[in-house]
Amino acid sequence: MSEPVTWVLLRGLTREAGHWGTFPAVFTQEITAQQPGARVMTLDLPGNGALYREASPSRVPDMVEACRAELARRGQTGPVHLLAMSLGAMVACDWASRYPDEVGGTVLINTSLRPYSPFFHRLRPANYWKLLALGLLRLGVRWREARVLKMTSRMVTEPQPVLESWVALQRQHPVGMRNGVRQLLAAMRYRASRGRPHAPMLLLCSQADTLVDWRCSQSLSRAWGVPLRLHTQAGHDLPLDDPPWVARAVSDWLRARQMHASAGLGRT
């Protein structure tokens, strides 16, 4: 009997594990139907969350090494599945490319990768500089987080509880100015390999995302021949806007993989 699958969740630029909100619980409940006993864990990139006192690497491969070291510290020895968004998705992609034996599957959410998309689609620089400026200016935490929520969400019907949670996270684990800059630099300079990572992959993206153009995911899907699911209404923070949709999309993908495996078809 095979060991239960472990899923590792990775967030994006200056965000931490706490920003997943209710998603890990929703996700766990959904995927255990396809992967009984599946375990879900979250990791913070250095400089964010519980690691806010650490210096953020300015290169995505160094972020990968930090995540691998943390998994080893937690005693995780077998391959993992990665679900990640934005900058975290770049980390997941690099991880799967350089250490194929450590990754059993990847789900990338609202990411963008050189050389597959033009610079004016990737990261939408004007908006990311706005996000970074919110962290640099001497503005109130609540005001800043409210602006970030407005820029990244399109479907939250009760924003106040989300805002209160984000304010508490920022006060508990404040992301430093230098770390924000280093994370942005890592995202802007990262270049993916031309070859597709060996691990099965699913791409999810939001058509209403104003930070990363959804066509970045479309281009990657075409280049690597991997499935793409498009949400027509959600913003950049897709797991916040519609957690059940994300969980169901992954569950459907797992089911399709199982059917392909039973039929003796190739990876998906």
SVG drawing of the C-alpha trace seen along z (x, -y; Angstrom):
<svg xmlns="http://www.w3.org/2000/svg" viewBox="-21 -58 41 60">
<polyline fill="none" stroke="black" stroke-width="0.4" points="0.0,0.0 1.4,-3.4 2.1,-6.2 -0.5,-9.0 0.3,-12.0 1.6,-15.2 0.6,-18.5 2.8,-21.6 1.2,-25.0 3.3,-28.0 2.1,-31.6 3.4,-34.6 5.1,-38.0 5.2,-39.1 2.4,-36.8 2.5,-34.0 0.8,-30.8 -1.9,-32.6 -3.1,-34.3 -4.4,-30.9 -7.4,-31.5 -9.9,-28.7 -8.5,-27.2 -6.3,-24.4 -9.3,-23.0 -11.5,-23.1 -8.8,-21.6 -8.1,-18.8 -11.7,-17.8 -12.0,-17.7 -8.9,-15.9 -9.1,-13.1 -11.8,-11.6 -9.2,-11.0 -6.2,-10.6 -7.3,-9.0 -5.2,-10.2 -3.7,-13.1 -1.9,-15.6 -1.7,-19.3 1.1,-21.5 2.0,-25.2 5.4,-26.7 6.6,-30.3 9.2,-31.6 12.1,-33.2 11.2,-36.8 7.5,-36.0 5.3,-34.7 7.1,-32.9 10.3,-33.5 9.9,-37.3 13.1,-37.9 15.1,-36.0 16.5,-37.6 14.5,-36.8 16.6,-35.2 16.8,-37.3 16.8,-34.2 14.1,-31.7 16.4,-28.6 17.6,-29.8 14.0,-29.9 13.6,-26.3 16.6,-25.3 15.1,-27.0 11.8,-25.0 13.6,-21.7 15.6,-22.4 12.4,-23.1 10.7,-19.9 13.8,-18.0 13.6,-19.6 10.0,-18.5 10.9,-15.0 9.3,-14.9 11.3,-12.4 9.1,-11.3 8.0,-13.1 5.4,-15.9 2.7,-17.5 3.0,-21.3 0.2,-23.8 1.4,-27.3 0.5,-30.7 2.3,-33.7 5.9,-33.8 5.3,-30.6 4.4,-29.0 7.8,-30.0 9.4,-28.3 7.3,-25.2 8.2,-25.1 11.9,-25.4 11.7,-22.8 10.0,-20.3 12.5,-21.1 15.7,-20.6 14.5,-17.9 12.1,-15.7 12.3,-12.8 11.0,-15.1 7.8,-16.3 4.9,-14.0 2.7,-16.7 2.3,-20.5 -0.7,-22.9 0.4,-26.4 -2.0,-29.3 -1.8,-32.7 1.8,-32.5 4.0,-33.9 7.2,-32.6 9.9,-33.9 10.4,-33.1 6.8,-32.1 5.1,-35.5 6.1,-39.1 7.1,-41.4 3.9,-43.5 1.9,-40.4 4.2,-39.0 3.7,-40.5 2.0,-43.6 4.9,-45.8 2.8,-48.9 0.6,-47.1 3.4,-45.2 5.2,-48.5 2.0,-49.8 1.9,-46.8 5.6,-47.3 5.1,-51.0 2.3,-50.2 4.9,-48.4 7.5,-51.1 5.4,-54.2 4.7,-55.1 1.0,-54.3 -1.2,-52.5 -1.3,-48.7 -5.0,-48.6 -5.0,-51.1 -2.2,-49.2 -3.9,-45.8 -7.2,-47.2 -5.6,-48.4 -3.9,-45.0 -7.2,-43.2 -8.9,-45.5 -6.2,-44.8 -6.1,-41.0 -9.8,-40.0 -12.9,-40.3 -15.3,-38.0 -15.1,-38.3 -18.6,-39.3 -17.6,-40.0 -14.2,-41.7 -14.1,-42.9 -13.2,-39.6 -10.5,-39.0 -9.1,-42.4 -9.0,-42.0 -7.1,-38.7 -4.6,-40.2 -4.0,-43.2 -3.3,-40.8 -0.9,-38.8 1.0,-41.9 1.3,-43.1 2.5,-39.7 4.9,-39.1 5.8,-42.4 7.5,-42.0 10.5,-44.3 11.1,-46.7 14.3,-45.0 12.7,-41.6 9.9,-42.9 12.4,-44.3 14.4,-41.1 11.3,-39.0 10.2,-41.2 13.7,-41.0 13.6,-37.2 10.2,-37.1 11.4,-39.6 14.7,-37.8 13.5,-34.2 13.6,-32.4 12.1,-28.9 13.8,-26.1 12.5,-25.5 11.7,-21.9 8.5,-21.0 9.1,-19.6 8.6,-15.9 5.9,-15.9 2.2,-16.1 1.0,-19.6 -2.2,-21.6 -2.5,-25.3 -5.3,-27.5 -5.8,-31.1 -8.2,-34.0 -9.5,-35.9 -10.2,-39.0 -6.6,-39.0 -5.3,-42.6 -1.8,-41.7 -0.8,-38.8 -2.4,-38.5 -4.3,-35.2 -2.7,-34.7 0.6,-33.9 -1.0,-30.7 -2.5,-30.1 0.9,-30.5 2.5,-28.1 -0.3,-25.5 0.3,-25.6 4.1,-25.4 4.1,-22.5 0.9,-20.7 -0.6,-20.8 -4.2,-21.3 -5.5,-24.8 -8.6,-25.7 -9.9,-29.3 -12.0,-31.1 -13.9,-33.9 -14.6,-36.1 -11.9,-35.7 -9.0,-38.0 -5.3,-37.3 -6.0,-35.6 -8.0,-32.8 -7.9,-30.5 -9.4,-33.4 -12.1,-34.3 -13.3,-30.8 -11.7,-28.1 -14.3,-25.3 -13.6,-26.0 -9.9,-25.5 -10.3,-22.4 -12.7,-20.9 -10.5,-21.7 -7.6,-19.8 -9.8,-16.9 -11.1,-16.7 -7.5,-16.7 -6.5,-13.9 -9.5,-11.9 -8.5,-12.3 -4.9,-11.3 -6.2,-8.1 -8.3,-7.3 -5.3,-7.9 -3.1,-5.7 -5.7,-2.9 -5.9,-3.2 -2.1,-3.2 -1.9,-6.7 0.9,-9.2 1.4,-11.9 -1.0,-14.8"/>
</svg>
